[in-house]
Amino acid sequence: MLSRRHALAAAATLLFVPAVQAEPAVGLAERRAIAAYRQDRYPALEKAIQDAAGFPVPVEVVWDQLTVPGDAQYVSDDTYFGTTIFAPLAAGLKEVGKDKMGRDALSKTLKAIRVRYDEKTAVASNFAKGLTFKDGVLDVNWRPFANTADVKPRVEAVVEVLEKNL
């Protein structure tokens, strides 16, 4: 009976031990580059996304997941995030909201946008598969700085996913 009580006490203790924080996905150089980008460039991109949506839709960017380790020197390049993620997102929203019906559908249904990069699930070129829309949240899972010339297919993917779900 004593060993069972110790086992239960140990199990209970494990339930209340705070989780250990995971190490950052990127190093200091990437975090510095992200901080500079967020300060210098991102506000205009976020405004473009919100203007395209027609309302101040919350945009959550999971920055430490969005940046690829070792890419610090590329983060400030407009093609790293801008051309491959934020500009196509804004252009897709603008296309969907080009008329009153689209703007109304966006403002009524789109609750938030989440931007991230998951190496295990992001696709290289089938951009619609990197987008999900659930419970009013458009989740964007695209690799930054990849296939930088494929802006139009990204825009089309945003339009396709939103029009299907609005």
Helices and strands as residue ranges (DSSP letters): H 2-16, H 28-40, H 42-53, E 59-61, H 63-66, G 72-74, I 82-86, H 87-96, H 100-109, E 112-116, G 127-130, E 131-134, E 137-141, H 151-165
